[in-house]
Amino acid sequence: MEFTSTILQERLEIKDEFFIQFEDPEFGNELCNLTNIAELPPDRAVLKILWKVPEESESDISISSLDTASMSSPSSSSNQSSSSLTIRQRENSQWPSTFPIPKFSYDVELRLAKGNEKFKEDGTLLAMPREMKMDILDNIAEAIFAFKAYPNCQELESVSAALIEMHPCLKDPGSGTGYHSWTMSIKYKVGNYCQKLRSVGCSEVARCEVNFLPDNPLGQTDSSLQKEKEALQEELKKKRLNMAFVDSKMELTLSLRRKEIVEEEHLVTDILKQWPALFLEDQICAEFYRITQTNLKSTFFSYLDEYAPRMIKLYRVRGGAHEDDMKTLLDQLDNQTSDVLAYRKATALKGLPLFLREKSEYFLKTCLIGILTIVEDDVATIHSNTNVRCLSLVLEEHIVLDNVRDLPTAMALLFGLIYALNMNYPKELKYTFEMIQRVFIGLDPQCSARVQSFKNKLLMTK
């Protein structure tokens, strides 16, 4: 780029500082800052030269100059460019109820302020030059990426609706909602933004995860992390583990572990051999927090405490499929004379797949993924009132963790392991696990119709 800029300066006899933009065909020929010649389209490139404005002259620039120059200083422009090419750890993996529209460059904010005043006076919509729209879309794309790399249609609409709410002068002239074209523009800009991040080697983010595929820690390579992994494996062979050592090494090797799990898709038995610490109860919770920045147990138990009594009320009035199984489950709860609160929580969880019209035997019996309940008599069923000896977690028909203290803990740990191992939810229980993810953990609140219906009933039940 320096060579290209020098040639342009010589040929066009340019003395002042400038930067170059090009029409990007991937986004409807919107103008984008040119930082690398490789970004130019192969057939024909349309370039635009814009002058860089010194910081001290910002206060003297009139509105008429805003069509051809940005008020951002050269240093701030470069900082914005470099920051947009760096994946930042997400501060919040949950989509906000009202999307926070970011601040734009000074000149754009000034135009919007005047445009909003004019709109309030007589309903006049703002006529935008291309560079102004590009600035708005660039900033919004970066703000969206702070929450999610791949927002769905409803989330994109919530962004454009928030934009129009804050700046009504930007409304679509012929749209019923006033923001349809903004939704489409934001959609393409976000896709373009993610594509450019991929081109510079940044990992993509998925499943509402803050660290789905994080970069290696500063100064670490795959080779150096492999040595840390081997040291961790040796520690796990000891009878008395140094848990502080285990936790620090698991934290350090997260990027290597995620690459192996996500990209190589090992069997659970292979992961158990390679990363045995990942199947310790404390590390399941720690790994879930590393990936999502959400505390697994405290979040799950908090919502379970709140919703369990409401769930039981809904179970009592539910008919239809699994009615007999649900009645048996509730009769056991009614006959319980000790530790009623704990039994109520367990009953709420056992009844969840029944209420969602799924097969609970896939969850609490022989299964590829689930919780194995070992009782004192070998003829007991999941609905009989028996003394439970222990609970074990099952993944791919292998027990990966046993002696779990109770069913709520087992549910939370099983969900955490599925996330940590990047596994799909079992097909027969997809709504049960969706309920745990979206309602009990609060990850990605966009629910399916069945889960949303149950959630609405929960919220209306007192």
Kinemage of the C-alpha trace (Angstrom):
@kinemage 1
@onewidth
@group {chain A} dominant
@subgroup {mainchain}
@vectorlist {calphas} color= white
{ca met a 1} P 0.000 0.000 0.000
{ca glu a 2} L 2.874 2.410 0.711
{ca phe a 3} L 4.228 1.872 -2.812
{ca thr a 4} L 0.779 2.464 -4.339
{ca ser a 5} L 0.281 5.629 -2.303
{ca thr a 6} L 3.692 6.925 -3.364
{ca ile a 7} L 2.938 6.337 -7.055
{ca leu a 8} L -0.394 8.181 -6.727
{ca gln a 9} L 1.276 11.085 -4.962
{ca glu a 10} L 3.854 11.399 -7.743
{ca arg a 11} L 1.490 10.954 -10.699
{ca leu a 12} L -1.289 13.175 -9.329
{ca glu a 13} L 1.052 15.642 -7.623
{ca ile a 14} L -0.684 15.217 -4.277
{ca lys a 15} L 0.957 16.986 -1.349
{ca asp a 16} L -1.548 16.478 1.476
{ca glu a 17} L -2.071 13.203 3.349
{ca phe a 18} L -4.841 11.007 1.996
{ca phe a 19} L -6.387 7.568 2.226
{ca ile a 20} L -7.929 5.379 -0.461
{ca gln a 21} L -11.339 3.758 -0.645
{ca phe a 22} L -12.661 1.296 -3.210
{ca glu a 23} L -16.065 0.104 -4.347
{ca asp a 24} L -16.509 -3.349 -2.800
{ca pro a 25} L -18.583 -5.607 -5.116
{ca glu a 26} L -19.207 -8.006 -2.230
{ca phe a 27} L -21.338 -5.337 -0.609
{ca gly a 28} L -23.186 -3.652 -3.428
{ca asn a 29} L -20.199 -1.465 -4.394
{ca glu a 30} L -20.202 0.288 -1.020
{ca leu a 31} L -17.006 2.266 -0.390
{ca cys a 32} L -14.519 0.546 1.937
{ca asn a 33} L -11.093 1.644 3.153
{ca leu a 34} L -8.327 0.000 1.117
{ca thr a 35} L -5.660 -1.521 3.365
{ca asn a 36} L -4.304 -4.185 1.021
{ca ile a 37} L -4.113 -4.370 -2.783
{ca ala a 38} L -5.347 -7.974 -2.573
{ca glu a 39} L -8.745 -6.651 -1.454
{ca leu a 40} L -9.388 -5.081 -4.868
{ca pro a 41} L -11.793 -6.901 -7.225
{ca pro a 42} L -9.918 -8.757 -9.995
{ca asp a 43} L -11.787 -7.319 -13.010
{ca arg a 44} L -12.147 -3.586 -12.430
{ca ala a 45} L -11.526 -1.403 -9.400
{ca val a 46} L -13.041 2.016 -8.710
{ca leu a 47} L -10.920 4.012 -6.271
{ca lys a 48} L -11.690 7.204 -4.389
{ca ile a 49} L -9.078 9.420 -2.746
{ca leu a 50} L -10.090 11.198 0.462
{ca trp a 51} L -8.019 13.765 2.316
{ca lys a 52} L -6.988 13.123 5.885
{ca val a 53} L -8.110 15.959 8.155
{ca pro a 54} L -5.750 17.064 10.980
{ca glu a 55} L -7.220 16.896 14.489
{ca glu a 56} L -6.727 20.602 15.185
{ca ser a 57} L -8.875 21.610 12.217
{ca glu a 58} L -11.926 19.566 13.230
{ca ser a 59} L -13.779 22.454 14.826
{ca asp a 60} L -13.378 24.583 11.688
{ca ile a 61} L -14.857 22.130 9.229
{ca ser a 62} L -18.320 22.980 7.969
{ca ile a 63} L -21.168 20.659 7.165
{ca ser a 64} L -20.515 21.098 3.444
{ca ser a 65} L -17.153 19.353 3.760
{ca leu a 66} L -18.677 16.218 5.224
{ca asp a 67} L -19.485 14.730 1.829
{ca thr a 68} L -15.804 14.222 1.005
{ca ala a 69} L -13.927 13.845 4.281
{ca ser a 70} L -14.217 12.138 7.629
{ca met a 71} L -13.570 14.024 10.845
{ca ser a 72} L -11.602 11.059 12.244
{ca ser a 73} L -7.913 11.725 12.619
{ca pro a 74} L -5.361 9.553 10.805
{ca ser a 75} L -4.383 7.865 14.026
{ca ser a 76} L -7.939 7.090 15.004
{ca ser a 77} L -8.657 5.767 11.510
{ca ser a 78} L -5.754 3.368 11.721
{ca asn a 79} L -6.731 2.349 15.225
{ca gln a 80} L -10.264 1.584 14.087
{ca ser a 81} L -8.899 -0.422 11.181
{ca ser a 82} L -6.556 -2.470 13.303
{ca ser a 83} L -9.107 -3.056 16.041
{ca ser a 84} L -11.647 -4.274 13.486
{ca leu a 85} L -9.202 -6.981 12.445
{ca thr a 86} L -8.736 -8.330 15.955
{ca ile a 87} L -11.186 -10.683 17.608
{ca arg a 88} L -11.920 -9.406 21.068
{ca gln a 89} L -13.206 -11.562 23.863
{ca arg a 90} L -16.901 -10.968 24.052
{ca glu a 91} L -18.061 -9.292 27.217
{ca asn a 92} L -21.566 -10.656 26.836
{ca ser a 93} L -22.658 -13.731 24.927
{ca gln a 94} L -26.376 -12.970 25.373
{ca trp a 95} L -28.161 -10.856 22.801
{ca pro a 96} L -29.454 -7.633 24.430
{ca ser a 97} L -33.183 -6.954 24.665
{ca thr a 98} L -32.560 -3.482 23.209
{ca phe a 99} L -29.511 -3.285 20.973
{ca pro a 100} L -27.085 -0.492 21.984
{ca ile a 101} L -26.419 1.606 18.883
{ca pro a 102} L -22.742 2.692 18.913
{ca lys a 103} L -21.400 6.209 18.490
{ca phe a 104} L -20.329 7.086 14.963
{ca ser a 105} L -17.605 9.439 13.766
{ca tyr a 106} L -17.978 13.090 14.731
{ca asp a 107} L -19.134 14.281 11.329
{ca val a 108} L -21.745 11.516 11.058
{ca glu a 109} L -23.084 12.244 14.546
{ca leu a 110} L -23.335 15.922 13.611
{ca arg a 111} L -25.279 15.138 10.446
{ca leu a 112} L -27.588 12.776 12.321
{ca ala a 113} L -28.306 15.364 15.011
{ca lys a 114} L -29.297 17.950 12.400
{ca gly a 115} L -31.241 15.326 10.437
{ca asn a 116} L -33.230 14.278 13.514
{ca glu a 117} L -34.084 17.911 14.258
{ca lys a 118} L -35.310 18.410 10.703
{ca phe a 119} L -37.327 15.180 10.846
{ca lys a 120} L -39.094 16.319 14.027
{ca glu a 121} L -39.922 19.654 12.411
{ca asp a 122} L -41.430 18.514 9.119
{ca gly a 123} L -40.751 14.783 8.643
{ca thr a 124} L -37.913 15.300 6.152
{ca leu a 125} L -35.675 12.239 5.787
{ca leu a 126} L -31.902 12.598 5.667
{ca ala a 127} L -30.149 12.198 2.312
{ca met a 128} L -26.953 10.249 3.016
{ca pro a 129} L -23.735 10.177 1.008
{ca arg a 130} L -22.133 6.748 0.615
{ca glu a 131} L -19.293 7.351 3.050
{ca met a 132} L -21.766 8.267 5.773
{ca lys a 133} L -23.750 5.063 5.321
{ca met a 134} L -20.506 3.091 5.256
{ca asp a 135} L -19.420 4.617 8.573
{ca ile a 136} L -22.762 3.724 10.150
{ca leu a 137} L -22.697 0.148 8.855
{ca asp a 138} L -19.037 -0.406 9.809
{ca asn a 139} L -19.649 0.663 13.391
{ca ile a 140} L -22.855 -1.345 13.684
{ca ala a 141} L -21.171 -4.482 12.286
{ca glu a 142} L -18.411 -4.192 14.870
{ca ala a 143} L -20.963 -3.652 17.650
{ca ile a 144} L -22.932 -6.722 16.522
{ca phe a 145} L -19.778 -8.832 16.429
{ca ala a 146} L -19.141 -7.960 20.082
{ca phe a 147} L -22.238 -10.068 20.848
{ca lys a 148} L -22.472 -12.593 18.042
{ca ala a 149} L -20.745 -13.390 14.750
{ca tyr a 150} L -23.862 -14.765 13.067
{ca pro a 151} L -27.047 -13.027 14.259
{ca asn a 152} L -30.377 -14.385 13.040
{ca cys a 153} L -33.026 -12.403 11.151
{ca gln a 154} L -34.915 -11.328 14.266
{ca glu a 155} L -31.717 -10.067 15.873
{ca leu a 156} L -30.758 -8.120 12.758
{ca glu a 157} L -34.216 -6.569 12.716
{ca ser a 158} L -33.808 -5.563 16.358
{ca val a 159} L -30.598 -3.722 15.407
{ca ser a 160} L -32.165 -1.824 12.510
{ca ala a 161} L -35.244 -1.040 14.632
{ca ala a 162} L -32.999 0.357 17.381
{ca leu a 163} L -31.123 2.427 14.794
{ca ile a 164} L -34.338 3.988 13.474
{ca glu a 165} L -35.629 4.526 17.007
{ca met a 166} L -32.500 6.527 17.846
{ca his a 167} L -32.202 8.258 14.467
{ca pro a 168} L -35.690 8.516 12.872
{ca cys a 169} L -34.280 10.637 10.034
{ca leu a 170} L -32.786 7.392 8.622
{ca lys a 171} L -36.164 5.715 8.006
{ca asp a 172} L -36.804 3.953 4.709
{ca pro a 173} L -39.070 6.194 2.611
{ca gly a 174} L -41.249 3.364 1.250
{ca ser a 175} L -41.000 0.692 3.952
{ca gly a 176} L -43.824 -0.245 6.279
{ca thr a 177} L -41.506 -0.805 9.221
{ca gly a 178} L -39.179 2.005 8.247
{ca tyr a 179} L -36.073 -0.147 8.476
{ca his a 180} L -36.330 -3.037 5.983
{ca ser a 181} L -33.502 -1.827 3.743
{ca trp a 182} L -31.336 -1.174 6.806
{ca thr a 183} L -31.847 -4.778 7.906
{ca met a 184} L -30.616 -6.047 4.538
{ca ser a 185} L -27.656 -3.640 4.481
{ca ile a 186} L -26.615 -4.641 7.999
{ca lys a 187} L -26.925 -8.329 7.074
{ca tyr a 188} L -24.522 -7.973 4.135
{ca lys a 189} L -22.139 -5.741 6.075
{ca val a 190} L -21.888 -8.241 8.950
{ca gly a 191} L -21.147 -11.023 6.448
{ca asn a 192} L -18.493 -8.890 4.794
{ca tyr a 193} L -17.018 -7.998 8.186
{ca cys a 194} L -16.732 -11.661 9.229
{ca gln a 195} L -15.197 -12.574 5.875
{ca lys a 196} L -12.489 -9.947 6.304
{ca leu a 197} L -11.754 -11.206 9.809
{ca arg a 198} L -11.366 -14.729 8.469
{ca ser a 199} L -8.961 -13.488 5.790
{ca val a 200} L -6.534 -12.277 8.458
{ca gly a 201} L -6.675 -15.529 10.397
{ca cys a 202} L -9.176 -14.737 13.145
{ca ser a 203} L -11.311 -17.645 14.340
{ca glu a 204} L -15.061 -17.609 13.938
{ca val a 205} L -17.497 -17.651 16.826
{ca ala a 206} L -20.520 -19.926 17.040
{ca arg a 207} L -23.215 -21.240 19.408
{ca cys a 208} L -23.222 -18.110 21.570
{ca glu a 209} L -19.732 -18.965 22.752
{ca val a 210} L -17.277 -16.276 23.739
{ca asn a 211} L -14.248 -18.472 23.050
{ca phe a 212} L -15.410 -20.980 20.465
{ca leu a 213} L -12.003 -21.068 18.735
{ca pro a 214} L -9.734 -18.611 20.568
{ca asp a 215} L -6.280 -17.646 19.332
{ca asn a 216} L -3.206 -18.974 21.135
{ca pro a 217} L -2.066 -16.937 24.157
{ca leu a 218} L 0.554 -14.293 23.435
{ca gly a 219} L 3.967 -15.888 23.006
{ca gln a 220} L 2.595 -19.444 22.763
{ca thr a 221} L 2.604 -21.775 19.764
{ca asp a 222} L 0.895 -25.107 19.167
{ca ser a 223} L 4.213 -26.825 19.928
{ca ser a 224} L 4.712 -25.053 23.251
{ca leu a 225} L 1.100 -25.704 24.219
{ca gln a 226} L 1.538 -29.372 23.354
{ca lys a 227} L 4.290 -29.560 25.995
{ca glu a 228} L 1.961 -27.938 28.522
{ca lys a 229} L -0.665 -30.524 27.606
{ca glu a 230} L 1.814 -33.356 28.250
{ca ala a 231} L 2.673 -31.884 31.649
{ca leu a 232} L -1.039 -31.807 32.419
{ca gln a 233} L -1.429 -35.452 31.412
{ca glu a 234} L 1.411 -36.440 33.748
{ca glu a 235} L -0.205 -34.572 36.638
{ca leu a 236} L -3.468 -36.481 36.102
{ca lys a 237} L -1.641 -39.774 36.654
{ca lys a 238} L -0.946 -38.855 40.281
{ca lys a 239} L -3.203 -39.979 43.112
{ca arg a 240} L -3.201 -36.553 44.758
{ca leu a 241} L -3.718 -33.839 42.182
{ca asn a 242} L -2.404 -30.310 42.431
{ca met a 243} L -5.669 -28.639 41.428
{ca ala a 244} L -4.096 -25.178 41.159
{ca phe a 245} L -1.589 -26.595 38.660
{ca val a 246} L -4.363 -28.378 36.746
{ca asp a 247} L -6.494 -25.251 36.545
{ca ser a 248} L -3.638 -23.034 35.331
{ca lys a 249} L -2.606 -25.522 32.626
{ca met a 250} L -6.203 -26.007 31.490
{ca glu a 251} L -6.567 -22.236 31.221
{ca leu a 252} L -3.324 -21.936 29.251
{ca thr a 253} L -4.115 -24.745 26.800
{ca leu a 254} L -7.700 -23.713 25.980
{ca ser a 255} L -6.906 -22.690 22.389
{ca leu a 256} L -5.140 -25.991 21.628
{ca arg a 257} L -7.939 -28.005 23.203
{ca arg a 258} L -10.654 -26.160 21.283
{ca lys a 259} L -8.820 -26.696 17.989
{ca glu a 260} L -8.577 -30.432 18.638
{ca ile a 261} L -12.193 -30.772 19.766
{ca val a 262} L -13.839 -28.542 17.156
{ca glu a 263} L -11.668 -29.108 14.082
{ca glu a 264} L -10.604 -32.745 14.527
{ca glu a 265} L -13.908 -34.010 16.019
{ca his a 266} L -12.459 -36.802 18.148
{ca leu a 267} L -14.554 -39.478 19.836
{ca val a 268} L -15.295 -38.908 23.506
{ca thr a 269} L -13.009 -41.799 24.468
{ca asp a 270} L -10.123 -40.158 22.595
{ca ile a 271} L -10.735 -36.804 24.273
{ca leu a 272} L -10.863 -38.579 27.630
{ca lys a 273} L -7.359 -39.938 26.973
{ca gln a 274} L -5.972 -36.662 25.636
{ca trp a 275} L -7.629 -34.322 28.149
{ca pro a 276} L -8.579 -36.347 31.255
{ca ala a 277} L -8.784 -33.185 33.384
{ca leu a 278} L -11.693 -31.983 31.249
{ca phe a 279} L -13.887 -34.676 32.832
{ca leu a 280} L -13.300 -33.563 36.420
{ca glu a 281} L -16.395 -31.931 37.906
{ca asp a 282} L -14.649 -28.645 38.720
{ca gln a 283} L -13.061 -28.475 35.271
{ca ile a 284} L -16.380 -29.078 33.495
{ca cys a 285} L -17.674 -25.927 35.177
{ca ala a 286} L -14.411 -24.058 34.557
{ca glu a 287} L -14.367 -25.004 30.865
{ca phe a 288} L -17.962 -23.918 30.421
{ca tyr a 289} L -17.047 -20.536 31.892
{ca arg a 290} L -13.976 -20.252 29.646
{ca ile a 291} L -16.143 -20.834 26.583
{ca thr a 292} L -19.274 -18.844 27.476
{ca gln a 293} L -18.256 -16.523 30.339
{ca thr a 294} L -21.265 -17.930 32.209
{ca asn a 295} L -21.137 -19.644 35.602
{ca leu a 296} L -22.700 -23.038 34.922
{ca lys a 297} L -23.867 -24.205 38.342
{ca ser a 298} L -24.903 -20.932 39.948
{ca thr a 299} L -26.861 -19.859 36.857
{ca phe a 300} L -28.565 -23.223 36.426
{ca phe a 301} L -29.456 -23.633 40.114
{ca ser a 302} L -30.702 -20.057 40.378
{ca tyr a 303} L -33.212 -20.544 37.563
{ca leu a 304} L -34.111 -24.024 38.820
{ca asp a 305} L -34.909 -22.636 42.290
{ca glu a 306} L -37.144 -20.017 40.682
{ca tyr a 307} L -38.907 -22.222 38.146
{ca ala a 308} L -39.235 -25.632 39.886
{ca pro a 309} L -42.448 -24.780 41.841
{ca arg a 310} L -44.009 -23.272 38.697
{ca met a 311} L -43.029 -26.317 36.639
{ca ile a 312} L -44.710 -28.645 39.131
{ca lys a 313} L -47.923 -26.578 38.900
{ca leu a 314} L -47.864 -26.848 35.111
{ca tyr a 315} L -47.214 -30.596 35.290
{ca arg a 316} L -50.307 -31.108 37.466
{ca val a 317} L -52.673 -29.631 34.865
{ca arg a 318} L -51.000 -31.212 31.850
{ca gly a 319} L -52.867 -33.981 30.038
{ca gly a 320} L -52.301 -35.746 26.750
{ca ala a 321} L -49.119 -37.636 25.935
{ca his a 322} L -47.152 -39.080 28.885
{ca glu a 323} L -50.039 -38.267 31.254
{ca asp a 324} L -49.653 -41.543 33.174
{ca asp a 325} L -45.889 -41.161 33.506
{ca met a 326} L -46.313 -37.595 34.734
{ca lys a 327} L -48.947 -38.670 37.286
{ca thr a 328} L -46.606 -41.366 38.625
{ca leu a 329} L -43.827 -38.816 38.944
{ca leu a 330} L -46.046 -36.352 40.818
{ca asp a 331} L -47.446 -39.078 43.106
{ca gln a 332} L -43.889 -39.880 44.175
{ca leu a 333} L -43.343 -36.216 45.002
{ca asp a 334} L -46.574 -36.061 47.016
{ca asn a 335} L -45.539 -39.152 49.006
{ca gln a 336} L -42.132 -37.706 49.831
{ca thr a 337} L -41.812 -36.841 53.537
{ca ser a 338} L -38.175 -35.730 53.787
{ca asp a 339} L -35.951 -33.418 51.759
{ca val a 340} L -39.006 -32.237 49.829
{ca leu a 341} L -37.333 -29.181 48.264
{ca ala a 342} L -34.539 -31.232 46.700
{ca tyr a 343} L -37.016 -33.859 45.517
{ca arg a 344} L -39.205 -31.147 43.968
{ca lys a 345} L -36.256 -29.868 41.900
{ca ala a 346} L -35.428 -33.394 40.746
{ca thr a 347} L -39.086 -33.976 39.842
{ca ala a 348} L -39.190 -30.732 37.866
{ca leu a 349} L -36.216 -31.902 35.807
{ca lys a 350} L -37.501 -35.464 35.360
{ca gly a 351} L -40.839 -34.126 34.141
{ca leu a 352} L -39.279 -31.715 31.667
{ca pro a 353} L -38.943 -34.163 28.724
{ca leu a 354} L -42.428 -35.513 29.485
{ca phe a 355} L -43.967 -32.031 29.361
{ca leu a 356} L -42.092 -31.273 26.132
{ca arg a 357} L -43.430 -34.544 24.639
{ca glu a 358} L -40.038 -36.241 24.456
{ca lys a 359} L -38.924 -39.671 25.629
{ca ser a 360} L -37.471 -39.435 29.123
{ca glu a 361} L -36.149 -43.003 29.007
{ca tyr a 362} L -33.522 -41.784 26.551
{ca phe a 363} L -32.325 -39.409 29.235
{ca leu a 364} L -32.357 -41.461 32.413
{ca lys a 365} L -31.733 -44.963 31.138
{ca thr a 366} L -29.540 -46.757 28.570
{ca cys a 367} L -28.502 -44.076 26.108
{ca leu a 368} L -25.784 -42.540 23.958
{ca ile a 369} L -25.965 -39.323 25.962
{ca gly a 370} L -27.636 -39.031 29.350
{ca ile a 371} L -27.591 -39.744 33.074
{ca leu a 372} L -27.328 -43.312 34.333
{ca thr a 373} L -29.177 -43.851 37.614
{ca ile a 374} L -27.931 -46.799 39.680
{ca val a 375} L -30.460 -47.946 42.293
{ca glu a 376} L -30.420 -50.527 45.052
{ca asp a 377} L -32.716 -53.053 43.328
{ca asp a 378} L -32.168 -54.253 39.780
{ca val a 379} L -35.831 -54.223 38.765
{ca ala a 380} L -36.450 -50.534 39.449
{ca thr a 381} L -37.605 -48.173 36.750
{ca ile a 382} L -37.106 -44.467 36.437
{ca his a 383} L -40.627 -43.911 37.790
{ca ser a 384} L -40.410 -46.179 40.829
{ca asn a 385} L -39.648 -44.759 44.274
{ca thr a 386} L -36.247 -46.317 44.989
{ca asn a 387} L -33.068 -45.430 46.823
{ca val a 388} L -30.536 -44.059 44.359
{ca arg a 389} L -27.001 -45.295 44.974
{ca cys a 390} L -25.249 -42.978 42.508
{ca leu a 391} L -25.601 -41.026 39.292
{ca ser a 392} L -23.213 -41.247 36.343
{ca leu a 393} L -22.850 -39.223 33.156
{ca val a 394} L -22.937 -41.137 29.880
{ca leu a 395} L -21.525 -39.849 26.575
{ca glu a 396} L -21.363 -42.039 23.468
{ca glu a 397} L -22.308 -45.045 25.655
{ca his a 398} L -19.310 -44.522 27.956
{ca ile a 399} L -19.486 -43.449 31.592
{ca val a 400} L -17.337 -40.315 31.744
{ca leu a 401} L -18.135 -39.173 35.287
{ca asp a 402} L -19.642 -41.101 38.179
{ca asn a 403} L -20.664 -40.515 41.774
{ca val a 404} L -22.488 -37.280 40.948
{ca arg a 405} L -24.280 -36.074 44.077
{ca asp a 406} L -27.802 -35.432 42.732
{ca leu a 407} L -29.896 -35.108 39.583
{ca pro a 408} L -29.775 -31.277 39.247
{ca thr a 409} L -25.978 -31.361 39.474
{ca ala a 410} L -25.868 -34.214 36.961
{ca met a 411} L -28.078 -32.249 34.543
{ca ala a 412} L -25.889 -29.151 34.801
{ca leu a 413} L -22.661 -31.124 34.345
{ca leu a 414} L -24.032 -33.112 31.408
{ca phe a 415} L -25.060 -29.905 29.668
{ca gly a 416} L -21.652 -28.371 30.402
{ca leu a 417} L -19.847 -31.385 28.952
{ca ile a 418} L -21.928 -31.352 25.782
{ca tyr a 419} L -20.915 -27.727 25.295
{ca ala a 420} L -17.263 -28.310 26.165
{ca leu a 421} L -17.023 -31.253 23.758
{ca asn a 422} L -18.900 -29.421 20.972
{ca met a 423} L -21.486 -32.209 20.719
{ca asn a 424} L -24.967 -32.022 19.247
{ca tyr a 425} L -27.916 -32.465 21.566
{ca pro a 426} L -29.450 -35.955 21.372
{ca lys a 427} L -32.188 -35.875 18.751
{ca glu a 428} L -34.790 -37.437 21.047
{ca leu a 429} L -34.239 -34.714 23.681
{ca lys a 430} L -33.447 -31.624 21.652
{ca tyr a 431} L -36.228 -29.565 23.275
{ca thr a 432} L -35.182 -30.593 26.781
{ca phe a 433} L -31.619 -29.432 26.197
{ca glu a 434} L -32.819 -26.327 24.389
{ca met a 435} L -34.873 -25.512 27.479
{ca ile a 436} L -31.782 -25.871 29.649
{ca gln a 437} L -29.673 -23.751 27.295
{ca arg a 438} L -32.082 -20.904 26.643
{ca val a 439} L -34.168 -20.771 29.838
{ca phe a 440} L -32.047 -22.220 32.655
{ca ile a 441} L -28.644 -20.969 31.432
{ca gly a 442} L -29.792 -17.969 29.388
{ca leu a 443} L -27.630 -18.608 26.320
{ca asp a 444} L -29.254 -17.258 23.140
{ca pro a 445} L -32.850 -16.564 24.265
{ca gln a 446} L -34.288 -17.094 20.748
{ca cys a 447} L -36.438 -20.192 21.447
{ca ser a 448} L -38.209 -22.674 19.221
{ca ala a 449} L -42.009 -22.476 19.243
{ca arg a 450} L -42.374 -25.411 21.656
{ca val a 451} L -39.839 -24.124 24.173
{ca gln a 452} L -41.117 -20.550 23.856
{ca ser a 453} L -44.630 -21.764 24.668
{ca phe a 454} L -43.384 -23.522 27.809
{ca lys a 455} L -41.315 -20.478 28.784
{ca asn a 456} L -44.349 -18.201 28.416
{ca lys a 457} L -46.416 -20.493 30.634
{ca leu a 458} L -43.635 -20.515 33.232
{ca leu a 459} L -43.475 -16.739 33.323
{ca met a 460} L -47.262 -16.449 33.678
{ca thr a 461} L -47.431 -19.041 36.477
{ca lys a 462} L -47.045 -17.757 40.039
